[in-house]
Amino acid sequence: MGARHGGLGLTAAAAGGAALLAMGLVIAAVAGIAVTMGAAPLSLCDVTDALLAFDGSREHHVITAIRLPRVIAGLLAGAGLGVAGAIMQAATRNPLASPDILGINAGAAFCVVLAMAVTGVVSGIALVGCALLGAGVAAIMVYLLGSSGPSSGSPVRLVLAGATLSAFLASLTTAILIVEQSTLDQIRLWAAGSLSGRTAAQTTAVAPFILIGLAGAMVFRRQITTLSLGGDIARALGQEPVIWRAVLFALVILLAGSAVALAGPIGFVGLVVPHMARLIVGVDYRWILPFSALGGALLLTVADLAGRLLLSQSFPVGVTMALIGGPFFVWLARHRLKGTAA
């Protein structure tokens, strides 16, 4: 019997590994197509030549300075937001939890816009620092608002607290942009959630933060799975829920704040992707997390490519994700939250 169960486990692991490999290949193909598509379509041979034998030509410059950083930024931001959403849903046991719905993205965006309005141009590490600060403060505020009073910590209460804070911070952000016209001109597309105009320097500055967050999430996959079963079960298995929730929210702040610093406040990636991952691999976060990373990267890249092809090269991917995620959120609220309302 033990050998049989071990064989089934190996089979499941092999199937999961094969699925991850297949998704990785799909991402590579989509990324390659995204680099070739634009106002002046190029070929995959042009992309290969630009990477391996850069000659300074206009085509090679477009690939290395404009299109490739945009695609890499989408992959990184999508992976970060997808994993951040999965961690939040596990830590709170809330199917509606995601960085945008619980106000973390709005907090990061507000802090970045405020810093730009007060100090001028903010870039590189300073930009990431502002985003992380705003994300952290917003996460603490939502937790405090959602944990006070009767039915504290319920999914609906946390969502209401996040929606309220998001609306408030969005209003403040808009007010700053109206007053500071120069700031609005600098970050008009970024504020809507956009990959347009991302440079290699910007992507390189933010990439380490997202990669560290992704690595931390993969290291703690077993603890995340245990916490998703509930606080009582986690304690019975020797895990302290309060400590691990703090660790996991630090990872969420790192991932979501860095993604916002890179691509602006893009919504719904962290909500949609973890649910899609569960449909494929079930409830084990040891598989949900890597699938969420790859799924988020794929979804955001495809959404950006669709906007570029159907509308314009500078079309904000945040708008495309709202068109995808809005109906999904309504469906989720109607069909997956029965019996959870406070």
SVG drawing of the C-alpha trace seen along z (x, -y; Angstrom):
<svg xmlns="http://www.w3.org/2000/svg" viewBox="-25 -72 53 74">
<polyline fill="none" stroke="black" stroke-width="0.4" points="0.0,0.0 2.8,-2.4 4.6,-1.7 1.4,-2.3 0.8,-5.7 4.4,-6.6 4.0,-5.7 0.9,-7.9 2.8,-10.7 5.6,-10.5 3.1,-10.4 1.4,-13.5 4.7,-15.3 5.8,-14.2 2.5,-15.5 2.8,-18.8 6.4,-19.2 5.4,-18.5 2.6,-21.0 5.0,-23.7 7.5,-22.9 4.7,-23.2 3.6,-26.5 7.2,-27.7 7.5,-26.9 4.2,-28.7 5.5,-31.8 8.7,-31.7 6.8,-31.5 4.4,-34.3 7.3,-36.5 9.1,-35.9 6.0,-36.9 5.5,-39.9 9.0,-41.2 8.5,-40.8 5.1,-42.6 4.9,-46.4 4.6,-49.4 7.3,-47.7 7.0,-43.9 10.3,-42.1 11.2,-38.4 12.5,-36.0 15.8,-36.0 16.0,-39.7 15.5,-39.1 18.1,-36.4 20.6,-38.6 20.0,-41.5 20.6,-39.4 23.6,-37.5 25.2,-39.9 24.1,-43.4 25.2,-45.7 23.7,-49.1 21.1,-49.1 17.7,-50.6 16.0,-47.2 18.4,-45.9 18.0,-49.1 14.2,-48.8 14.4,-45.2 16.9,-45.7 15.9,-49.2 12.2,-49.2 10.4,-45.9 12.5,-43.4 12.4,-45.6 8.6,-45.9 8.2,-42.1 10.5,-41.4 8.7,-44.0 5.4,-42.3 6.8,-38.8 8.2,-40.1 5.2,-42.1 2.7,-39.4 4.7,-36.7 5.0,-39.0 1.3,-39.9 0.1,-36.3 2.2,-34.9 1.2,-37.8 -2.4,-37.1 -2.0,-33.4 -0.1,-34.1 -2.8,-36.5 -5.6,-34.0 -3.8,-31.4 -2.9,-33.6 -6.3,-35.1 -8.3,-32.1 -10.2,-34.7 -11.0,-33.8 -11.3,-37.5 -7.9,-38.5 -5.5,-40.1 -3.1,-43.1 -5.4,-45.4 -8.7,-44.5 -7.2,-44.9 -5.6,-48.2 -2.0,-47.3 -1.5,-48.4 -3.3,-51.7 -1.1,-52.4 2.1,-51.8 0.8,-54.0 -0.2,-56.8 3.2,-56.8 5.0,-56.9 2.9,-59.7 3.3,-61.7 7.1,-61.3 7.2,-62.4 5.1,-65.5 7.2,-66.5 10.7,-65.6 10.5,-65.5 11.6,-62.6 11.9,-59.4 13.5,-56.4 15.4,-53.2 15.7,-52.1 14.0,-55.2 10.9,-54.4 10.9,-50.8 11.3,-52.1 8.4,-54.5 6.2,-51.7 7.1,-49.3 6.5,-51.9 3.0,-52.7 2.2,-49.0 3.2,-48.2 1.2,-51.0 -1.9,-50.1 -1.6,-46.5 -1.4,-47.4 -4.4,-49.8 -6.6,-47.2 -5.7,-44.6 -6.6,-46.9 -9.8,-48.0 -10.9,-44.5 -10.0,-43.1 -11.9,-45.5 -15.5,-45.1 -17.8,-42.1 -17.0,-39.5 -13.4,-40.7 -11.3,-39.1 -14.2,-37.8 -13.6,-37.8 -16.3,-40.3 -15.1,-42.6 -11.6,-42.6 -12.8,-43.2 -14.9,-46.2 -11.9,-47.6 -9.7,-47.2 -12.2,-48.7 -12.7,-51.7 -9.0,-52.3 -8.4,-51.8 -11.1,-54.4 -9.7,-56.9 -6.1,-56.5 -7.2,-56.7 -9.0,-60.0 -5.9,-61.4 -3.7,-60.2 -6.0,-61.8 -6.0,-65.1 -2.2,-65.2 -2.1,-64.6 -4.7,-67.3 -2.7,-69.9 0.7,-68.8 0.3,-68.8 4.0,-68.1 3.7,-64.9 0.7,-63.8 2.6,-64.3 5.5,-62.2 3.4,-59.2 0.2,-59.4 0.4,-55.9 2.1,-54.4 -0.8,-55.5 -3.2,-53.5 -1.0,-50.4 1.2,-50.3 4.3,-48.5 4.8,-51.1 8.1,-52.9 9.7,-50.6 13.5,-50.8 16.2,-48.3 17.5,-50.4 14.0,-50.5 13.5,-46.7 17.0,-45.9 16.5,-48.1 13.2,-46.4 13.9,-42.8 16.0,-41.8 13.2,-42.7 10.6,-40.6 13.0,-37.7 13.8,-37.7 10.1,-37.7 9.4,-34.9 12.3,-32.8 11.0,-33.4 7.5,-32.2 8.9,-29.0 11.0,-28.4 8.0,-28.7 5.6,-26.8 5.0,-24.1 4.3,-26.6 1.9,-28.5 0.0,-25.3 -0.2,-24.5 -1.5,-28.0 -4.1,-27.8 -5.7,-24.9 -6.5,-27.3 -4.9,-28.5 -5.9,-25.6 -4.5,-23.0 -1.3,-25.1 -0.8,-25.2 -1.4,-21.4 1.3,-20.9 3.7,-23.1 3.4,-26.3 2.7,-29.7 0.1,-31.4 0.7,-35.0 4.4,-34.8 4.0,-33.2 1.2,-35.6 3.7,-38.4 6.4,-36.7 3.9,-36.1 2.6,-39.6 6.1,-40.9 6.5,-38.8 3.3,-40.2 4.4,-43.8 7.7,-43.0 6.1,-41.4 3.2,-43.8 5.1,-46.9 7.9,-46.1 5.4,-45.2 3.6,-48.5 6.9,-50.4 7.6,-48.7 4.3,-48.7 1.9,-50.8 -1.2,-49.7 -2.4,-46.8 -5.4,-45.1 -7.0,-41.6 -3.8,-39.6 -3.5,-38.5 -7.2,-37.6 -7.6,-35.7 -4.4,-33.7 -4.5,-31.8 -8.1,-30.6 -7.0,-29.4 -4.1,-27.6 -6.4,-25.8 -8.5,-24.5 -5.4,-22.9 -3.5,-21.6 -6.0,-21.6 -5.4,-23.2 -1.8,-22.3 0.1,-25.6 3.4,-23.8 2.0,-23.7 -0.3,-26.7 2.6,-29.1 4.8,-28.1 1.7,-27.9 0.6,-31.4 4.1,-32.8 4.0,-31.4 0.3,-32.1 0.6,-35.7 3.6,-36.2 1.7,-34.7 -1.6,-36.5 0.0,-40.0 2.1,-39.4 -0.9,-38.2 -3.1,-41.1 -0.4,-43.7 0.1,-42.1 -3.7,-42.1 -3.9,-45.8 -1.0,-46.6 -2.4,-44.7 -6.0,-45.7 -5.7,-49.3 -2.3,-51.0 1.3,-50.4 0.9,-52.6 -2.5,-51.2 -2.4,-50.6 -2.4,-46.9 -4.2,-47.9 -7.3,-48.7 -7.1,-45.3 -6.8,-43.5 -9.8,-45.4 -11.9,-44.2 -10.8,-40.6 -10.9,-40.7 -14.0,-42.7 -16.5,-40.0 -14.4,-37.4 -14.6,-39.3 -18.4,-39.5 -18.7,-35.8 -16.4,-35.0 -18.3,-37.2 -21.6,-35.6 -20.7,-32.0 -17.7,-31.4 -18.6,-33.4 -21.9,-31.9 -22.1,-31.5 -19.0,-33.6 -20.6,-37.0 -20.3,-38.6"/>
</svg>
